[in-house]
Amino acid sequence: MTTVSMTVNGKQISGEVEDRTLLSTFLRENQGLTGTHVGCDTSQCGACLVHMDGKAVKSCSMLAVQASGSAVTTIEGISQNGQLHIMQKAFKENHGLQCGFCTPGMIMSAIDMVNRLGTDLDEKTIRHELEGNICRCTGYHNIVKAIKAAADEMAEVLEAAE
Amino acid sequence: MTAEGIGARVLRKEDKRFLTGNGRYTDDMTMPRMGYAAFVRSTHAHARITSINTDEAMKMPGVDAVLNGHQLVADGIGNIICGWMIHSKDGSPMNMGAYRALESEIVRYVGQAIAIVVADTQQQARDAAEAVVVEYEELPTVVDSLDALKEGAPQLHPEAAGNLIYDWEIGEEAATNEAFANAAHVTTMDIDNNRLVPNPMEPRAALAHFDPSEEHYTLYTTSQNPHVARLVLSAFYNVAPENKLRVIAPDVGGGFGSKIFIYPEEIACLWATKRVGRPVKWTSDRTEAFLTDAHGRDHHTTAELALDANNKITGFRVKTVANLGAYMSLFSSSVPTYLYATLLSGQYNIPNIYANVKAVYTNTTPVDAYRGAGRPEATYVVERMMETAAKEVGMAPAEFRRINFVREFPHQTPVIMAYDAGDYEASLDAAMKAIDYDGFAQRRAQSEAAGKLRGMGMSCYIEACGIAPSQAVGSLGAGVGLWESAEVRVNAVGTIEVLTGSHSHGQGHETTFAQLVSDRLGLPTESISIVHGDTDKVQMGMGTYGSRSGAVGMSAIAKALDKVEAKAKKIAAHLMEASEGDIEIEGGELKVAGTDKKLTFTEVALAAYTAHNLPEGMEPGLKEGAFYDPTNFTFPAGCYICEVEVDPDTGVVSIENFVAADDFGTIINPMIVEGQVHGGLVQGIGQAMLENTQYDEDGQLLTASYMDYTMPRADDVPSFKLETTVTECPGNPLGMKGCGEAGAIGSPPAVINAVTDAIGIRDMNMPASPNRVWQLIQDNGMKQAAE
């Protein structure tokens, strides 16, 4: 057993885990943060995607001990004061989710996309960048629309702030 | 219509919990003292088990128990059933082999469950399952259905000689043969429908708990129909009487048919929880899902279409061999028969149809309903034949379809179905306009100039939803009625709970069902909650599949609302001293027509519960239930057109344009309906271009992870252009037809018709992978060079 300590959604936490415990298992079972889902075990589907030190990682494919000392953000950590994140809001307004299982990973991936590439995203780029996330319900059409809408709104927010 | 009523694009009420990580799926549930289950699974596709040694496994840390099939049978757990009886053409009942939740004698597919391990953690359970030593005596295997029918093929079940489950027929053979004898032209094709794995993103899971003091079981499970699960677990698997078994299907992460069935794992978890005295949770990993979730499709078909001198269809003859895998899953028998061959008339006036279907056992994962279930297979055969026949007789595919369309309703086909309403030309016209059909020649020339091949293909699908009239399906062999139930509970202050036997696993029922109530009573959807998925809350229901929740589930709600409205009007009339016939319900108020007298719905609800002043003899309360049994199937139909560009140097196909024009009858929420179509289209395009389930000759599944089975990803598919045309369904009170499966039904033939058009080749199998397309182009080039 090993003690891991990390910041999860802004809160300092620590826990005792078996060395082989995956980050996704640690978040779900040790921390009770069940919004992070496990859909494939082979880092293909992206349902388990979280941010570690500001970068997207697939939590089913890394050990909890590898995340020790880092700052992890999960889907539970992106709303501020009960207000949905712009990306969450855009998924709702564009019907970018159906069963909801891939949704946390999709949203975390989409936020990462904007963080990396900026807000000027076209459809081709969005589709290409989503290659690490699988959705079986929506056919991606409305997910692509949602990400574009969110990126546009985030651009406006940034412009207004300048 | 209210702002949130029928036809409004209301944003979904259920979204917030999914967007914030607060969805509650089965694997999210925990219980005190919970143990984790893992399964010991067959590593061979066909083998006799000679021994199961659990000594090492039992010594491992955290392990509670390793239980096998001998113990399961000794405890009286029943064999897994198939709920739809099919009779062969000679009148004999289907030949069904015994299917145990845990097999201890002969395993028949890779991944079949042999033993269940329960331990303190999931890793411990999985480690212990690995340590169980099963010794096998290997037996010969057969994986393809045509091979399974050959003489000398390995035999799977003593009950099914020659691996034949049934040899079934529909239609008039003699009359159809005569049509062929007199035909001016006959088109013949061999058409395969590739095996698919449904792949909802949430893997199956079960959490079972036994309370010894009450002799009561609770099962959380990933089910599309928890009530059917309870019925079957109770009546056939002898787990517990219904009143001692609560089944809860909480948030479920997609189903597509694969979560209709009751699988070995749920049965084993329920059985094991009592044996080990602690709650037991099992969650499938993705490879287990590939190995054990019921697969879909897998048909070999030979089809012949007879035309007269005017290119009118005179006969259709179809022979299909359907691979049902190693065992018969819950509704497997109905898929290649009544859900398939009854749709072979397509949108066309075909006077003579005859179909013969042989269902066979092979050493592969059981096959059952997957999005569309039989109707995609029928549509693929019909629409590949239509496109090919049109080209053979030198007609434009659209015009050939046009002269053969059914134009008068009701229309009785030769294969049971009576189409009630439709306008097939309207959807064809809408689709052709939306894709700019007339501009295609120019676009094709542009592609050619760039060294590419452009093609266009269409598909005019029809399907049967709203399953189903109970008496009708009962007469065809179904073991259950296919009605739906609803209860509308008006609370004392006028808020409403609607209990439904339908189950939402992505379809958005919490929103659309509330819209129906809002439309009727003029109340905001915010004050209306939908309750589903729990056998303790909803008494009975048949669940969600076959695009039935709108046409059947909402019709039940509409019937219950009729009763609520009738009682509310009586109360309002009494309170306002008016005639009941003069009361109108509008905008959340009950008004006396032609006067300014009115009561709010809340005031009437409160009066029903205070019961201080009710009409003479009326019971207090405002709560009504209804069961709705449909009078006919519903017949969604439409036209899909796909335009592709093929790179002849690489065989890569890209979809340049895709138009779907659908007639779903009444639409409650266009936003949700569009989402259903998008998702269905991508599953159908996935089948046509990417997905394939591949076994090797020993029955090992080669495509058992997302690294091997090609799921459609965002950059594999385009955005879509959707059109709707509307003919209301006359068979139900809302005029709804259903929209959940159309996309997956209509799109595969449109894609393959487009690809074959582009490369100028008549026959090809799905998926149109770059390798296959490139090879066909090479072979064709060789052939042309030789000619």
Interface residues (C-beta under 8 A of the other chain):
Chain A: E18 R20 T25 R28 E29 L33 T34 G35 T36 H37 V38 G39 C40 D41 T42 Q44 C45 A47 T74 I75 E76 S79 L84 Q88 F91 K92 E93 H95 L97 Q98 C99 G100 F101 C102 T103 P104 I107 E123 K124 I126 R127 H128 L130 E131 N133 I134 C135 R136 C137 T138 G139 Y140 H141 N142 I143 V144 K145
Chain B: L11 R12 E14 D15 K16 R17 F18 L19 T20 G21 N22 G23 R24 Y25 D27 D28 T30 T121 Q122 Q123 N199 P200 M201 E202 P203 D251 V252 G253 G254 F256 D285 R286 T287 H505 G506 Q507 G508 M671 I672 E674 G675 V677 H678 G679 G680 L681 V682 Q683 S705 Y706 M707 M711 P712 R713 A714 D715 V717 S719 F720 G743
